[in-house]
Amino acid sequence: MSHQTGIQEKLVIGSYSQPSDSWDKDYDSFVLPLLEDKQPCYILFRLDSQNAQGYEWIFIAWSPDHSHVRQKMLYAATRATLKKEFGGGHIKDEVFGTVKEDVSLNGYKKYLLSQSSPAPLTAAEEELRQIKINESPEDRIGVQTDVGVDTKHQTLQGVAFPISREAFQALEKLSNRQLNYVQLEIDIKNEIIILANTTNTELKDLPKRIPKDSARYHFFLYKHSHEGDYLESIVFIYSMPGYTCSIRERMLYSSCKSPLLEIVERQLQMDVIRKIEIDNGDELTADFLYEEVHPKQHAHKQSFAKPKGPAGKRGIRRLIRGPAESEAAAD
């Protein structure tokens, strides 16, 4: 296992292992030794379960409390890029931890439990919930968002900024098919998510909507045909143009994304079919978007048949990746 202390502007594999048993029996012995007290890292741990795209993985983001602030910022800013390069469809769960208990097998099981049941409310949160019940949907925007700051899952490195009234109303219209495109931006100075664009947008015009010098959130009503059926699918696009943005902007957009989607999906009941992360608008071709919404089921290539080794239970092969280096830019 290798640990790099300098900023090399690339991710490197620090260690990987093959399994000796089932994933849950291997988990702690493989993951916990990779965690250093002052060094953040990413760990990709493969489960035994599979989906249409292959084996499912746990994405672990380790950012210990005592690590340098700059390292924490860099890892937060490069997290989305790594997930995109690895393939978001393979990641079943995403776990964030600052202490080993957060990312241990027991911590992962607690995370799964928290996902399946609502967290208990504090007295202040219960009071806000009652206010929310008695108010109109538009009046509840700020309350819902404020509660999200305190009640976010600890496994998500999220910050729930308020959503402006204009932005919320535009999202409602998109959900009701009155608009086909909504672009949102973060007002960094005032720490609020605001409306940036609602121009009627066809698929061929979508790349033009992606700024080249700043990050944005996009909701697009993707009208298309699939296997003879006409479909209108809402796609969420998170655009982050490489490293032309400041670290603060990268951190805020990365951190606000999950809480924003949670509000959109729960409060507006918007069915977001696909969530995509891109560097620039050139990626948004018709073929790319179609394959993202309707991924192909690739057949796994059969490897060369090797003679069987000695009898014994060795388990299926699993790859462990971690700790990663400071900034992500897979060559």
N, C-alpha and C positions, 0 to 999 in steps of 0.2 A: 504494500500500500504506500502510495506517495502523497505527500502533502506539500503544496507549493505556497510559499508565504508572500511572494511578490505578485503584483498585478500584471498578468501576462496577456490580458485581453482575449482569453480563450478558455473554454472549459476542457479539462483533462480528466481522464478516468483515474481515480486514486486507488481503487480496489474493486475486484469482482470475485465472486465465489460461485461454486457449484453446490447444489443441494445435497443434503444427506438424508433428509426426511421430508415430511409434508411441510407446507409453507409456514404453518403456525408453530411447528416445533423448531423450525430453523430460524424463525424471525429474530428473537432476542439475541441469539448467539451470533447472527450475521450483522444485525443493524447496530446494536449498542456499542460494540468495539470501535465502530467507525466515527463515533461522536467525540469531538474534542471540545474542551471547555471554552476555548477562545477562538475557535475556527468554524465559521458557518460552512455548510456544504449542502449538496442535494444528494438524495439517495433514491434510486429507483429499485423497488423490490417487486419481483414477479410473483403473482399468485398462481394457484393451480387452476383457477377458473378461466374460461375463455368467452369471448364474444365474437361477433361476426368478423372482426379485424384481427383476431388472434388472442394471445394470452393477455390477461388483464394485469395491471400494475398498480402499486401504491406509490405515489409521488410524495416524498418526504422532504420538507424544507426545514433544515436545522439552522437556527440562528440563536446561539446561546447569549444570555444576558450580558456576559462579560466580554463578548467580542467587540472589536473596534466599530465605532459608529459608521465609518466610511464603508467597512466591509458589509455591515448590515444593509446599508443603502444600495450598494452595488448588487448584492444578492437579490434584494427585493425588486430592483429594476430589471434584472436579467431573467427572472423567474418565468415570465410569459414566453420569452424567446426559447428557453430550453424546452418547455412543454410543447411548443409548436414544432420544434425540430424533432423531438422524440415522437410526437404524434398524439394529440389530445385524445383521440378515440381509444387509445390503449389504456389510458389512466382511469381506473375505477374510482379511486379515492385519493384525496389530497390532504396531507396532514402537515401542520406547522407546529414546531415546538421550540421552546427556549430552555427547557430542562428535559432530562432524559425520560422522566416519567410521562411527558407528553407524547413521545414517539415510541415508547416501549409497546410490547404486545398488549399489555393491560391498558395502556393509554389509547391504543388504536381501537380496542374493543369498547372503551368508554365513548370514543368518538362515534362509533357506529350506533351505540345506544342513544347518544344525544341527537343523532340525525333522525332516528325513528320516533322520538318523543319530544314534546315541547319542553323547553327549559323552565324551571319554576321562576315566577316573577317576584321581584322585590316589591316592597310597599309602594315605592315611587313608580315602578313600572305598572303595577296594578292600577294605580290612580290614573296614569296616562292611558291605559287601556280603556278605562271607563269613559274618559273624555273622548277617546276615539269613537266609541260606540255611539255617543250622543251627538257627534258632529257629522257634517256632510263629508263625502269623500274628498272634496277639494280642500276643506278645512283640516282634514286629517293628515295632509301630506307632511307637514313639519313634525307633527307628533310621531308619526310612524318612523320617520327618518331619525329623529332624535333617539327614540327607543332603540333603534338598530345599533347605535354606537355602543350602548352598554350591553346589549344582549347578543352581539355577534358571537359566533362560535370561536373558541380560542384556536381552533385549527385553521381558521381563515384569517389571513392578515388583512382584514378589511376595515375601512373607515366609511361610515355612512354619512355623506354630505347631504344636506337638504336639496330637494329638487324644486326648481322654480315653478310657479303656477303655469307659465306659458309652456314649459317643457312637459309638464304632466298632462296638460290638456292636449298637446300634440300627440303624445303617446296614446292617449285615449282615442283620438281620431284614427290613429294608425290601427289600433286594435279593432276598431269598428269599420275598418276599410275605407275611411274617408280620406286618408292620406296613404301614400305608398312609400314614403321615405321620411325619416326623422333623424337629424344629426344633433348630438348633444356635446357640449364641451364643459370643462371645469373652469369656473372663474376662480383661479388660484388665490387671488387677493382676498376675495370675500368668502371663499370656501363654500361654494354652492354650484350645483350642476344646472346649467342654463341651456336654453334652446339656441342652436346655431343655424339650422337650415331645415326647411320642409319642402324644398323644391321638388315638384313632380319628377320622378326619376325612372327612366327605363334602364333595363339591364346594361345596355351598351353605354349608357351615360354614367353608370355607377363608379367606374374608376376615376372620373373627373371630380367626384365629390370628396375624394380622399386628400386631405392637405398633405403637402410634402414637408412641412416644417413644424407641425404640431400634432399632438395626439387627438383622437376623437372617438366617440361612441356612435355607432350607426345602427339604426333599425330599418330593415328593408323588406318590403312585401314582395317576395320572389314569386312571380307568376310563371308557371311552366306546366308542361305535361310530363307525366311519368307513367309508363306502361299503359297508355291509352286514357289516363285520367287527367283532368285539368285540376291543378293544385295552386293554392295561394298560401305560401309558407313564409312566416316571419323569420328572418335571419338576423342575428345580432353580429355586428362586425366591430372589433376593437382594433383600431389602426394606431400603430406606434412607429413613426418613421425613423427607425434605427437610432443612432446616437446624436441626431441633430437637436433633440430635446434635452432640457436640463434634467439632472438626476431627480430633482424635486418633482418636476412634472411627470417623469416616468413613474416615480413612486406613488404619486397621488392617483394617477389613472389606473395603475395596477391594483392599488388598494381599494379604490371605490367601485371597481367593476362588479365584484360579486354582490355587495349590498344593493347596488342599483338593480341588478338582474333579479334579486330576491324580491324587491319592492314591485318591479314590473310584473313578475310572474304571479306573485301572491295577491297583491292589492288590485291590479288591473286584470288578473286572470288571463294574461297574455300568454299564448302558447308559442314560445320561442323554439322553433324546430332545430336550429343549429347555431352554435356560438363559434365564431371564427376570429382568429388573431392574425393580422397581416402587418407587413412592413410598409407596403406602398400599394397604390391602386392598380398597378399593372398586373397584380396577381388575380384580380377579380374578372377573369374571363368567364364566358358562358360555360365552358367545359369544367372549369375549376369549381364554380358554384354548384353546378349540377352534381358533381362527384362528391362534394362536401355534404350536400343534403341527402344524396342517395349513394353512399359509399359502396364500391364494388366489394364483393366477397372474394378476395384473392385466395386461390388455392395455394396451400403451403407446398413448397418444393420438397420432394423426398430426397433426403441426403443419401450418400453412398452407403450401402448396407455393409456394416462392419461385422466381423465375427463376434458372437456374444462372448462376454467376459465371464469370469467365475460367477456362480450362482450367488444371489444375495439381493437384498432390497436396497437399492441406492437412490430410489426416487427419480423423479423427472428432473431434467436440467433446468436450472434457474439462474438468471444473471443478476448480480448485484452491482449497481453503479454508485459510486460515491467515494469519498467526498469530492465535489467538483471545485474547480478554480473560480476565481473571483468574477470575471465577466463572461457572459455567454456570447459566442458568435461562432457557431459551429462552422468549421472550414469545409 
